[in-house]
Structures are given as structure tokens and as C-alpha cells.
Amino acid sequence: MAFTLPELPYPADALESGHMSAETFSFHHDKHHAAYVNNLNKQIEGTELADKSLEEIITATFKDSSKAGIFNNAAQVWNHTFFWHCMKPGGGGQPSGALADKINSDLGGYDKFKEEFKNAATTQFGSGWAWLVLDNGTLKVTKTGNAENPLANGQTALLTLDVWEHAYYLDFQNRRPDFIQNFLDHLVNWDFVAENLAKAS
């Protein structure tokens, strides 16, 4: 089955008050994300992977050097689709309820989480992602290079931030730390993160 580019969960200009412009989305979603979808469809056409789910393709091709291109495109399709849902208009701030309790117990509180997450996103050299994951029942902050994601490592993704330059350069130029801070303060969709935790628990 051919994959299709998923629609954004909000209008392209919906996050402008949170300092993510419609222009960024026109490139990031309509060009970069779309290219990953198109490349993946070409690569799996007529192969044993053609009828697999995105998640099955990711786990089947991870660390298989002969299928590195397929993994990279499949993982980037998944990562971007997930990332769009990690943001919402009027987002940011601190989580509440069971998610806040879990962050307190596993990570030492929201401030500690924020410090760890900012560090992971800032110190990921080159392209990659920062994540909040559930790993054997425990919350952890991780980072991955290029297209790699928690699925490939047997973890459950709860939240991600794209730190490839195309994610922030139009709005923040080379100021990745400002982009990270802005994401946490104004964009994070904690409801989505809480839903992911509830499904995995």
C-alpha cells in the first residue's frame, strides 16, 4: 500500500502566535515531509515491505545497511507525523495529572525534565531529534541522530522535538536553544503526551 502525506492537525498558520510560521510549515511539511513519503513509496514498491505498516518497516530495516535508505525515509515519515501532534496552538507550559506525577517520580520534576530535554536537544550534534520516552515503564529523555527513533530501540515515544535545521532556520536562524525554549514555553501539546502515556501504561 502506498503511504500518503498526512494533513497537519491544525492550519499551517495556527502556530504563528507560538513563533512557528506558516512559511516554515510550507517547507517542512509540504516539501521535506512530502519528499520522505514519496521516496519511501518508490523504495518499497514491488518489495516484501510494500504491504507492511510504517512501524513494521522501521523495525524490519533498522541497522540493515542494505535498507538504510528505506529506514531513513520510513522513520522520517513517522517522526514528522508524530512531531506535528506534539504541538498545538496555545501549547507549552507544564503538564498536569498523571503525566505530571510520572515526570515528578521518574525525572525529579518538571524543571529537571526541562533541563534534561533542553540539554538533549541542544547537544544533538547535527541533525536529529530529542525525545521523552517510556522505557520499560520508566520515563527517560533521549536524543537520536538523523532519522533514528525510539521505535527502533524498543521504546515508546511520548514527545519529540525536531532539531534538524529545516525545522527552525526560517524562524530562528542558527539559534537552536531559542527554538527549544520556545517549543517548551509555547508549543508543546501536553494532552497528546498524556494520551501516549495512558495508552502505553
C-alpha positions in Angstrom: 0.0 0.0 0.0 1.3 3.5 -0.8 1.7 5.9 2.0 0.2 9.4 1.8 1.3 12.7 3.3 -0.9 13.2 6.4 -2.7 16.5 6.9 -1.4 18.8 9.6 -3.6 18.6 12.7 -4.1 22.4 12.6 -3.9 25.1 9.9 -0.4 25.9 8.7 -0.7 29.4 10.3 -2.1 28.2 13.6 1.2 28.2 15.5 2.3 31.7 14.4 1.4 33.1 17.8 3.9 30.5 19.2 6.6 31.7 16.8 6.4 28.8 14.2 5.5 30.4 10.9 3.3 29.2 8.1 6.3 29.6 5.9 8.2 27.1 8.0 5.3 24.6 7.5 5.2 25.3 3.8 8.8 23.9 3.6 8.8 21.5 6.5 5.5 19.7 5.9 4.8 20.3 2.2 8.4 19.8 1.0 10.5 17.8 3.5 7.8 15.5 4.9 6.3 15.0 1.4 9.7 14.1 0.0 10.1 11.4 2.6 6.7 9.9 1.8 7.4 9.9 -2.0 10.9 8.4 -1.6 9.6 5.7 0.7 6.8 4.7 -1.7 9.3 4.4 -4.6 11.7 2.4 -2.5 9.2 -0.2 -1.3 7.2 -0.6 -4.5 7.2 -4.2 -5.5 9.1 -5.4 -2.5 8.2 -7.6 0.5 7.8 -4.3 2.5 5.1 -2.9 0.2 2.2 -4.1 2.4 3.8 -3.5 5.8 2.9 -0.8 8.2 5.2 2.1 8.8 6.2 0.7 12.2 6.9 -2.7 10.7 9.1 -1.2 8.0 11.0 0.8 10.6 11.7 -2.2 12.8 12.5 -4.5 9.9 15.1 -2.2 8.3 16.8 -0.8 11.3 20.6 -1.5 11.3 20.2 -3.3 7.9 22.8 -1.4 5.8 21.3 -2.7 2.6 18.0 -1.0 3.5 19.3 2.2 5.1 17.5 4.4 2.6 14.2 2.7 3.3 14.7 3.0 7.1 15.7 6.7 6.9 12.6 7.7 4.8 10.2 5.5 6.8 11.4 6.7 10.1 11.3 10.3 9.0 7.7 9.9 7.8 6.8 8.5 11.2 8.9 11.1 13.2 7.3 14.1 11.4 3.8 12.8 11.7 4.4 12.3 15.4 6.0 15.7 15.8 3.1 17.7 14.3 0.9 16.2 17.0 3.4 17.2 19.7 2.4 20.8 19.2 -0.8 22.8 19.4 -2.0 26.4 19.3 -1.7 27.8 22.9 0.5 24.9 24.0 3.5 24.8 26.2 3.8 25.3 30.0 3.6 22.5 32.5 1.7 19.2 32.2 -0.8 18.1 34.8 -2.4 15.0 36.2 -0.9 11.5 35.8 1.7 12.8 33.4 3.0 15.4 35.8 3.1 12.8 38.6 5.1 10.5 36.4 7.5 13.2 35.5 7.9 14.1 39.2 8.6 10.4 40.2 10.8 9.4 37.3 12.6 12.6 36.4 12.6 14.7 39.6 10.0 17.2 38.5 9.2 19.4 35.5 12.2 21.7 35.9 14.5 18.7 35.8 12.7 17.3 32.8 13.0 20.7 31.1 16.7 20.9 31.8 17.3 17.4 30.5 15.2 17.9 27.4 16.9 21.2 26.5 20.3 19.6 27.0 19.4 16.6 24.8 18.0 18.9 22.0 20.9 21.3 22.2 23.7 18.7 22.3 22.4 16.5 19.5 25.3 17.2 17.0 24.0 17.9 13.6 20.6 16.6 12.6 18.3 14.6 14.9 15.6 14.5 17.5 15.1 15.0 21.2 12.5 12.6 22.9 10.6 11.9 26.0 10.1 8.1 26.0 8.8 5.3 28.1 11.4 2.7 28.5 10.4 -0.5 30.5 7.8 1.6 32.4 10.2 4.5 33.2 10.3 8.0 31.6 13.6 8.9 30.0 14.8 11.8 28.0 16.8 10.7 25.0 18.2 12.0 21.7 18.7 10.3 18.3 20.7 11.2 15.3 19.3 11.7 11.8 16.2 9.6 11.4 16.6 7.1 14.3 13.7 7.0 16.7 12.5 5.2 19.9 10.6 2.6 17.9 13.8 1.2 16.6 15.1 0.9 20.1 12.1 -0.8 21.7 10.9 2.4 23.5 7.6 4.2 23.4 7.7 7.8 22.1 5.7 10.3 24.1 7.1 13.6 22.9 9.6 14.8 20.3 11.3 17.9 19.0 12.8 18.0 15.5 16.3 19.6 15.7 17.1 19.3 12.0 18.0 22.8 10.8 15.0 22.9 8.4 12.7 22.7 11.5 13.8 26.1 12.8 16.1 28.0 10.5 13.4 30.2 8.9 12.1 31.4 12.2 15.2 31.2 14.5 18.2 31.1 12.1 21.1 29.5 14.0 19.6 30.0 17.4 18.6 26.4 18.2 18.5 27.0 22.0 15.9 29.7 21.5 13.8 27.3 19.3 13.9 24.7 22.0 12.9 27.1 24.7 10.1 28.4 22.6 8.8 24.9 21.9 8.6 24.2 25.6 7.1 27.5 26.5 4.5 28.0 23.7 4.0 24.8 21.6 4.1 21.5 23.5 0.8 19.6 23.3 0.8 18.0 26.8 -2.6 16.5 26.1 -1.1 14.4 23.3 1.8 13.4 25.5 -0.6 12.4 28.3 -2.6 10.3 25.8 0.5 8.5 24.7 1.5 7.7 28.3 -2.1 6.4 29.1 -2.0 4.1 26.0 1.4 2.7 27.0 0.7 2.3 30.7 
